[in-house]
Amino acid sequence: MSYELRHGETLGDNLRRICRKQIEDAIAVANGETKTDDTPVHEMRKHLKKARAALRLVRKEIGSGLFRAQDCGLRDVGRLTSEIRDAEARLQTVRQLQEVTQRHGRSAYRKLEAMLILELENFMAAFAEWQTQAVPILEQAALAVDRWTVDQFNCRQLSCAVQASYKRARKALAEATANPSAENFHALRSRAKTLWYQVRILRPVNLVVLKTLSDDLHSLGDLLGRAHDLSFLGARLRNEHGKSKWQREGHRLLAIIEVSQTDLQRGAAELAEHFFAERPRDFGSRVTSWLQDWERKSSHSLAEALVT
């Protein structure tokens, strides 16, 4: 897989390749060169998040100036499509809830769905030129990867970066637990997703354990993502003023949203408490040990290849 470490490359070259590939894939999606099962906007944004997670691993080594310029560039491209993606998420959430309620013989939300379809179409029309703005920024970000000063990047530096991501996610969990607001759970989701991508990069260094950690983080992200989408839709419905023809449907849906959102947040918190029970220092030590073993095997394999 392209989004993981490979033998035969230094750690610095591995991370350059991984980040550059995600940016190039985002460019391909923006240019319409890649067919996806998801919407182009959502697919491109996934590549951006994966690239930013890889970039964060070399933050200290490449310097704050280069990191900030590259990270802000990738972030700004994501913001070009944020309104479209938000509208897509609201519509998708209503359709999912509609499927559930129809199975239980309840009323559908046809008027609300029609309104959200129109809203999405309006945003797509308003931001129809996002590709022409996104591609030049992404091309500059791809070129900037070559300026990374990571030739001496080592396993200790990499494990420290992953440990920092783990610590940030753990802190976000504490804040969400102390104050279970939608904003705090969204922050936890963002931190956990960054860590998930980074664990995926590391997976070859310990296939069994890191596969399990990756699966757990994916499950956590799924729960938090569904809770976020419900919260996001709920906020949209509450902000509607006046009498809309879909308002009655919206009020019925809000009751379902509030119960479902709370259940998802509770389940996510329980899973996260279990996952982040380990101290960041201990987690970092384990990652360092795995990386050192993997690097020794990589050096041994490379030496054998040179001899033969």
Protein Blocks (a to p, Z undefined) as FASTA:
>chain_A
ZZbcdehiafklmmmmmmmmmmmmmmmmmnopaccfbdfklmmmmmmmmmmmmmmmmmmm
nopklmmmmmmmmmmmmmmmmmmmmmmmmmmmmmmmmmmmmmnopacdfklmmmmmmmmm
mmmmmmmmmmmmmmmmmmmmmmmmmmpccklgcfklmmmmmmmmmmmmmmmmmmmmmmcc
fklmmmmmmmmmmmmmmmmmmmmmommlmmmmmmmmmmmmmmmmmmmmmmmmmmmmmmpg
cjdfklmmmmmmmmmmmmmmmmmmmmmmmmmmmmmmpcfklmmmmmmmmmmmmmmmmmmm
mmmmmmZZ
